[in-house]
Amino acid sequence: SAQTAARLRKEAGVRQEGDPWQRLRGLDLEDLAAIAASESTEVAAVLLSKLDTARAAELLGTLPGPLARRITYAVSQTQAVTPEAVDRIGLSLASQLDNRPAPAFEDEPGARVGAILNQSTAHTRDALLTSLDETDADFAGRVRKEIFTFAHISVRVGPRDVPALVRNIDADTLVTALAGATDEQTSGVVDFLLSNMSQRMADNLRDEVSDRGRVKPREAEAAMNEVVGIVRQMVEMGEIELVDPDEALQEEADEA
């Protein structure tokens, strides 16, 4: 591109510290594909040639067919490219990374929406996810991967982490959450938690839940959200690890 050519002329003979190609090889496929799509086929061919073969194959697989074919053919024309030219191209492409504006948000959109919906009521969360499914199913899928609710505890918290989790939850909050977990989505969490703690503690909790009686939905949801907050806090502190949602779904499918 004209922009790249101008940068190449400006940076000719200028050596920055380190190998720019090492930095470029560390980019994710999305960034590499963006570079390949925005630059000339000749520059993209040099980029492709400087990647490991497996990585280059992955990159080609992400590009539109016609573009991938043009770049692949252009590789055959790179034999006469000098090491100095390859070096300057690497410096130019690496400089683009430095000139990119800093992102306004630390997390990607799916993570941000997921974090918001984690704090929303179940009714609001379900309604918005249904709407997202209708307008952008792919984005809705990314949001779902970021959502962690009380109902997810039984599939994403490891059984061995249950005792540590329970110790960190206020006793009254836990009883309220368990007493309010009566629907199909959340009742399994009660069984999961009780079956992965000491028999004595489980029996005591069953008695307290029975004594607690009927819980107002709003109180139950508030208690469940507090439990979820404790789980996330423990994850952030490295005290427990959540099971990957894709792995959890696969395990459920295998068990079915």
KALINBEL-V676137 format. One record per backbone hydrogen bond with DSSP energy under -1.0 kcal/mol. NH is the residue of the N-H (numbers start at 1). CO is the residue of the C=O. E is the energy in kcal/mol with one decimal. If there is no record, write none. Layout:
nh: <NH | NH>
co: <CO | CO>
e: <E | E>
This chain:
nh: <5 | 6 | 7 | 8 | 9 | 10 | 11 | 14 | 23 | 24 | 25 | 27 | 32 | 33 | 34 | 35 | 36 | 37 | 38 | 39 | 44 | 45 | 46 | 47 | 48 | 49 | 50 | 56 | 57 | 58 | 59 | 60 | 61 | 62 | 68 | 69 | 70 | 71 | 72 | 73 | 74 | 75 | 76 | 77 | 78 | 81 | 86 | 87 | 88 | 89 | 90 | 91 | 92 | 93 | 94 | 95 | 96 | 98 | 99 | 112 | 113 | 114 | 115 | 116 | 117 | 118 | 119 | 125 | 126 | 127 | 128 | 129 | 130 | 131 | 132 | 133 | 134 | 135 | 136 | 140 | 141 | 142 | 143 | 144 | 145 | 146 | 152 | 153 | 155 | 156 | 157 | 161 | 162 | 165 | 166 | 167 | 169 | 174 | 175 | 176 | 177 | 178 | 179 | 180 | 182 | 187 | 189 | 191 | 192 | 193 | 194 | 195 | 196 | 202 | 203 | 204 | 205 | 206 | 207 | 208 | 209 | 210 | 211 | 212 | 213 | 220 | 221 | 222 | 223 | 224 | 225 | 226 | 227 | 228 | 229 | 230 | 231 | 232 | 233 | 234 | 235 | 236 | 237 | 238 | 239 | 243 | 248 | 249 | 250 | 251 | 252 | 253 | 254 | 255 | 256>
co: <1 | 2 | 3 | 4 | 5 | 6 | 7 | 11 | 19 | 20 | 21 | 24 | 28 | 29 | 30 | 31 | 32 | 33 | 34 | 35 | 40 | 41 | 42 | 43 | 44 | 45 | 46 | 52 | 53 | 54 | 55 | 56 | 57 | 59 | 64 | 65 | 66 | 67 | 68 | 69 | 70 | 71 | 73 | 74 | 75 | 78 | 82 | 83 | 84 | 85 | 86 | 87 | 88 | 89 | 90 | 91 | 92 | 94 | 95 | 108 | 109 | 110 | 111 | 112 | 113 | 114 | 116 | 121 | 122 | 123 | 124 | 125 | 126 | 127 | 128 | 129 | 130 | 131 | 132 | 136 | 137 | 138 | 139 | 140 | 141 | 143 | 149 | 150 | 152 | 152 | 153 | 158 | 159 | 161 | 162 | 163 | 166 | 170 | 171 | 172 | 173 | 174 | 175 | 176 | 180 | 183 | 186 | 187 | 188 | 189 | 190 | 191 | 193 | 198 | 199 | 200 | 201 | 202 | 203 | 204 | 205 | 206 | 207 | 208 | 209 | 216 | 217 | 218 | 219 | 220 | 221 | 222 | 223 | 224 | 225 | 226 | 227 | 228 | 229 | 230 | 231 | 232 | 233 | 235 | 234 | 156 | 244 | 245 | 246 | 247 | 248 | 249 | 250 | 251 | 252>
e: <-2.4 | -2.2 | -1.9 | -2.7 | -2.2 | -2.0 | -2.5 | -2.5 | -1.2 | -2.3 | -2.5 | -1.5 | -2.2 | -2.8 | -1.8 | -2.0 | -2.6 | -2.2 | -1.5 | -1.9 | -2.6 | -2.1 | -1.8 | -2.4 | -2.6 | -2.2 | -1.4 | -3.0 | -2.3 | -1.9 | -2.4 | -2.5 | -1.8 | -1.2 | -2.8 | -2.4 | -2.1 | -2.5 | -2.3 | -2.3 | -2.2 | -1.3 | -1.4 | -1.6 | -1.7 | -1.4 | -2.3 | -2.4 | -2.4 | -2.5 | -2.3 | -2.3 | -2.6 | -2.8 | -2.5 | -2.1 | -1.2 | -1.2 | -1.6 | -2.0 | -2.7 | -2.3 | -2.3 | -1.9 | -2.7 | -1.8 | -1.0 | -2.8 | -2.8 | -2.0 | -2.4 | -2.3 | -2.1 | -1.9 | -2.5 | -2.4 | -1.3 | -1.5 | -3.4 | -2.4 | -2.1 | -1.8 | -2.4 | -2.4 | -1.5 | -1.2 | -1.4 | -1.4 | -1.2 | -2.1 | -1.9 | -1.7 | -1.2 | -2.3 | -2.9 | -1.9 | -1.1 | -2.6 | -2.4 | -2.4 | -2.5 | -2.7 | -2.7 | -1.7 | -1.8 | -2.3 | -1.2 | -1.5 | -2.2 | -2.8 | -2.5 | -2.0 | -1.1 | -2.6 | -2.5 | -2.2 | -2.4 | -2.4 | -2.1 | -2.3 | -2.9 | -2.2 | -2.4 | -2.0 | -1.3 | -2.6 | -2.6 | -2.0 | -2.2 | -2.6 | -2.5 | -1.7 | -2.1 | -2.5 | -2.2 | -1.8 | -2.1 | -2.5 | -2.2 | -2.4 | -2.1 | -2.6 | -1.7 | -1.3 | -2.6 | -2.7 | -2.5 | -2.3 | -2.1 | -2.4 | -2.2 | -2.2 | -2.5 | -2.4 | -1.9>
